[in-house]
Amino acid sequence: MSAVGALFSCSCLRSGVWLLKPGMQKMSSLHTAARCAVRDYYEVLVLGGGAGGITMSARMKRRVGAENVAVVEPSKTHYYQPLWTLVGGGAKQLAASARPTGSVIPSGVEWVRSQVTAFDPDKNYVWLENDIRVSYKYLIIALGISLHYEKIKGLPEGFNHPKIGSNYSAQTVEKTWRALQDFKEGNAIFTFPNTPVKCAGAPQKIMYLADAYLRKTGKRSKANIMFNTSLGVIFAVKKYADALLEIIKDRNIAVNYKRNLIEVRADKQEAVFENLDKPGETEVYQYEMLHVTPPMGPPAVLINSPVSDASGWVDVDKETLQHKKYPNVFGIGDCTNLPTSKTAAAVAAQSGVLDKTISLVMKNKLPVKKYDGYTSCPLVTAYNKVILAEFDYNGQPLETFPIDQSKERRTMYHMKADMMPLLYWNALLK
């Protein structure tokens, strides 16, 4: 790791001080609308307009020219989702996390406002909505991860009731803040599902903010804060898990392991959990506040597709990000089967490796640069403190700074809350 590596939060960017050069913080001209016609061929076709897709489209623009690159993305709004932890805790506004998609598409790159419906990698094309077929020379799949609130009985309709929110959706994150403000007394429950999730630290970050808020407002003595997680550990990396367990103990937070949310009875303010150690056995908890982290999975178009593994994730080499079967297909971010945490920090690290991989493939050379699984999660533990977790494929700390990053630090909070959004919009996406 570079000694001068800069970090990019749950979205962390370990890419170097070039990110801080003044010229990088100037906005490029806005690409405000998709063109009317979709061409039937692009040299580089990027599927997905999230962090991975926009970052790679900017890199590919420099490789092959903007006119040869297209991004397929149906959404008109691009969100910086790592900010939603702070939105749910009342420290930031939702509007600060959003920009028009057209403003983040690299200038000159084609924005195809559609979504992919099928893959045919043997013939080098994909199908889009309305039976539109688009061919490519190189394909980058950056489709993210899908949320499945509907797999919890009583959701998503339960969000129409008070006392319940979720920081994982733009439609429900502000309800988390309202539920926290409206808290009177009783159980404040925070959940972690029995599936892969993006930013695996986020389900407990909001719990620490809730604890801080209730202490500030004098309600903490009336609150029983609990973390009901499907996992058997608080965090996958022991160094940071040990630090979090100390915080949990000091703040009198209850942790119930191997508990998976399966039903919400929002009209009764009841949450039903399955005991994963005793399948079929359930427990019902009354709640005054409930924060739901939904089950997640690969986008539907990837399930049973020729580019995916048996579980539906894009099947790529974990070191090069090149597809294991189709050498002109690549994957990045949450939609892949890379065995690391699904964060924008990982995307930042992966993008540099993938850029080098594709450049060599374009020259008919073998990829040589290897992704080590680097990811990062700034664990917000208060309104002014963060534990900055950074680690690799093996769950070993891979820290940027010459300090003990398992300690709560005010400086790391300001990096997450103030510095990283600027780097995201003005550096990573560029």
N, C-alpha and C positions, 0 to 999 in steps of 0.2 A: 504494500500500500504506500502511496506517495505521502511523504511527510507533510506536504502542503495540500493534501486532499481536502476539498471542501465537501461538506455533508449536505445531503438532501433528504429531508425528513421522511416520514412514512408516506413519505416522499423524501428520501435523503439522496443527495448527489455527491458521490465521491469522485469528482472528476477534475479537480485542480483549480488553481486560482484564476485561470482564464475566465471562469464564470463571473468574476468580479470586475472585469475590465469595463470601464464606463461605456464603451461602445456597445457592449452586449445588452445594456439595459434600455436601448432605444427600440421602440416598437417598429416593426416592419410595416409596410403598407398593408392595409386590411384586404383580405380576400373575402368579400362580403356575401357572395351568392354563388350557388352552383350554376353552371351553364345549362342551357336547355337540353342540349343533346349529349348523350353518352357515346364516346367513341367505342369501337368494338375491339380495340387493342391498346395496351399500354406496356411500355417496357417494364415498369415496376408498378404493380397494383398492391395497394395497402388496404387491408380490411380492418376497419375500426378507427375511430377518431378520438380515442382516449389518449392517455399519456404516451403509451408505446407507439400507437399509430402516428400521432402528430410528430413525435420525435424522429421516427424513422423516415417519415415523408420529407422532413427537413434535411436529413442526412442524404437521402436518395436524390433529392433535388440537386445537391452539390455533386453527386456522382454522375447523374445522367441528364440533368437539365429538367427544369420544372415542367416543361411541356410533355415530358415522357413519364410523368408520375401522376397517379390518381389515388385519392382516398375515398373509400366507400364508407359513409357514415350517415345514418338517418336523422340523428338528433340535431336540433338547431342550437342546443346549448352545451357548452363544454364546462365541466365542473372540476375544480381542484378539491377533490374529496377529502384529503387529509385535514382540511380546515373544519370539517363537519363535527369532529370531536369538540372543538371550541364553540361551534354554533350551538350544539346541544347543551353545552354548559353555560351558555349565555355570554361568552367572552368575545364572540365574533358574530357578524351578521351573515345570513345566508347569501345575500347579494354579493358579498366580497369573494365568494367562491365560484362565481359564475361569469362566463363571458360567451358571447355569440361564437358558435363553432366557426363561422366564416372568418372571424378575427384571428383564429389560431392556425388555420390552414396556411401553410407557407405560400407566399405570394406566387402566383403563376401555376401552382399545382391544382389540378382539377379536383373539385369537390363533387363527388357523386352522391346526391342525397337519396340514398336507397339502402337496402340491406341485402346481404348475400343470402341466398336460399338453398344453394347446393354447390358442391365441388366436383370437378372432374380433372384431377391433377394429371391423369394419364394423357389428356388432350390439352392441358394447359389453359383451361378456362374455368370460370365460375358463372353460376346463374344468379341474377339479381331479381328483384321484384318485377312483376309484369313480363316475365319470361324473357328478360334481357340477358344476352350472353356476352361476356367480356373475356377476351383472351389476354394473356400476359406472357412475358418472358421470365419474370421473377415475381413471386408472390410472397408477401409478408402478412402473416395472420396475427392480428392484435385485437381480438374481439372481446377481451376482458372476461368477466365472470358474471353469471346471472344470479339474481336474488330470487328466492322462492319462499316468500311469506306464506303463500297458499298451502305450503306443506305443513304448516301449523294450523290445526283446526281452530276456527274462529278468526283467522286473519286472511286477507288484510282488512276485512270489514270492521274488525275490532278497533282499528285506529280511529273510527268515527266517535269513539268514546273517549272521555278524558282519562288522565292518569297513566297513559301508555304512549310511548314514543320509540323511535329507532333512529340512530345517527347514520344509518346506512342508506337512507333514501332522502332525496330532496323534498319529497312530499311529507315526510314524517319527522325530519330532524328537529324542526322547530317545536313539534309536539313534545319532544324530550325536555326542552327548556320550560315549556308551560307546565308540564307535569312536575318538574323540580320546583318551580315557583309555587305551585299549588299544594305542595306537600304539607301535611299537617302532622300526622303521626301514624306509625305502623311500619310495614315492611317496604323497603326499597330494594327491588330485585333486578339484577343484571344478569343476562344470559349469554351463553356461548354454545353454538349448535354442534351437532355431531356430523359436521361436514367440513371440507376445506373452507377457509374464509379469507377474504382480503384484509390485510392489516390486522393480524391476529391479536395485536395488543389493544385495539380500539374498544372491544367489549368491556375491558376493565378500566380504560382511561376515564370514561364517563362516570364510572363508579367513584373514582378518587375525586373527581370534580364535584360530584354530588355530596360526598362527605365534606369537602371544603365549604361548599355553599351552605349546607345545613348547619355547620358549625358557625359560620359567619352570621346566619340569621337566627341563631339560638334555638334551632329545632333538632339538633343532633341527638340530644338526650331522649327524644321521642321517636327516634328512627332506629330500625333494625336493618342495617345494610348487609345484603348478602349477594354473593357471586355464585350462581348456579351454573357450573360448567360441565360440558360433556367430557372434558379431558381429565386426566389423572394427575396433572401438574398445573401449576399456576402459569408457567412460561416454559418454553422448550429449552432455553439455554440456562444452565444451572446458576451461573454467575448472577444473572439478572433475576432469576426466580428467587434466589436467596434474599436479594435486596427487597423484592416485592413482598415476600412473606414477612419480613420485618415490619414493613409499612402496614401491612394488613393487620398484624398483631398489635402494633402501636395504636392503630385507629379503630380497633375493636370491630373489624369487618369479618363476617362469617363467610367461609368458603365451603360449598358443598360440591364435591367432585363427582364425576360420572352421573350428572343429572342433565337430561336433555328435555328442553321444552317441546311439548307435543300438542298443547291446546291452551288457548286463552279464552276465558269466559269474561269478556270485557264488561258485560252488564252487571256481573257480580264481583268484579275485580278479583278474579281467581286465575291463577296460572297452574297448569298441570304439567308435571315433569315425570318422565320415565327414569327409573333407576337402572342405568345401563349394566350394573353389576348383577341385577336381578330382572332380566327382561320380562316385560309384562306387568311389573309392579310399578304403580304410580303414586305420586305424592301431590297433594293439592295445597297451594300456598295462597293465602290472602295477600293482596298487595295494595299499597297506597301509591306506589309508583312502580312501573315496570318498563325497563329498557330491553327491547328485543333485538338480538342479532340474528338475522334470518338464516335458514339453511341456504347454501349456495352450491352452484354446480356449473359445468361448462354450458355455454350457449347452446340452445336446442339444435342449431344447424350443424354443430360439431358432433353431436351424438350419432354414433353409427356412420360417421363420414369416413371417406378413405384417407383423410389426413390425420385422423385421431386414433388414440389408443383405445383399449377396451373400455376405459372409463369415460371417454369422450373428450379428453384433453389433447391438444395438438402434440403430436409425437415427435419431439425434437431431441437432438443430441444435447446433453446437459452442459457440454463445454463450448460448443460452437453455435448452438441454436439453429443449426441446419436440420431440416427434416430427415428422419432416419431412412426414408424410402425415396423421397422425391428431392433431388439435389438442388432444384431451383425454387423450393418452397422453404420458408423460414417462419419461426414463431417467436413472439416476445410477450412477456408479461403474464397476466393472470390466466389466460386461456391455455397456457402450455402445461406440460407435465414435468417441468423442472422441479426437482425436489427441494425447493426453498420457499420461504414465506412469500406470499403474494402481496407485494407492496410496490408503490411507485419508486421507492428506493432501489428495489431490485430492477425495475425497468430502466432506471438511470444507468446502473452498472451494466445491464445487458445490452443497452443500445450501442455502447462503444464497441463491445465485442462483436455484436451482430453487424455493425457497419464494416468492421475489418473482415469478417467472414464473407459478407456479400461481395466486397471489393475484390477479394481473392478468387471467389467463385466466378465472378465476371471475367477474370483473366485466365480462367481454366486452371487455377492453382488450388491446392488443398488449404483449407483453413488452418491457421496455426495459433491464433490468439484464443485463450481459454477463459471461460467464465468460471469463477471459483465459488459461485453461489452467494456472493455478497448480497446482503439485504440489511435493512435497518428499520428500527421502529422507535421513535421517540416516545417513551412511555410517560405521558402526562400524569403526574401524581398530585398536582395542586394547581392553583391558578397562576403560580409563578415558579413551578419546578418541573423538571423533566429528567428522567433517567434515559440516556441515549444508548439503546441497545444496537449493536452492530455485530454481525456474525456471518459465518460461511455455511457451505453445504453440510459440514460436519457438526454444526452447532457450536463451533469454537468462536470466541470473541475475535472480531476483526476490527479493532477500534482505530479511529482516526487521530484522536488527541492523546498526548502524553500524560493523561490523568486517568483516574479510576472512573470510568463512565457508568459504573453501577451506582454511583452516588447521585442523589437528587441535586440538581444545579439550576440556579436562576438563569444563568447564561444560556443553557440548553433550551430553556423554555422560550426565551426571546428568539433563539435561532428558529425554533419550530413555528412560533406564532407570527413573527415579523419578517425574518430574513428568508425563510424557505419559500413562502408564497411569491416573493419577488424573484427568487432564482427560478422558480417553476415557470412563471409566465414569461420572463425575459431571457432565460438561458436554456433550460432543458428543452422547452418546446421550440426553440429556435435552431 
